Amino acid sequence: MLSALIILVIGIIIGWNWPQPPWARDAQNKVVAWIRSLLSK
C-alpha cells in the first residue's frame, strides 16, 4: 500500500507540468489535499 502511494506521488510530481485532462486534475487535487491533511496533523 505504501509503495503504491509513493509511486502515485512520484507520478504526480513527474506529470505536474504536462497538460492534464480535468479528471486527472481533480484526482491530483484530492491526493494533494489528503497528503496535506496527513502532514498537518
Secondary structure as GFF3:
##gff-version 3
##sequence-region A 1 41
A	DSSP	alpha_helix	2	14	.	.	.	ID=ss1
A	DSSP	three_ten_helix	15	17	.	.	.	ID=ss2
A	DSSP	alpha_helix	22	39	.	.	.	ID=ss3
###
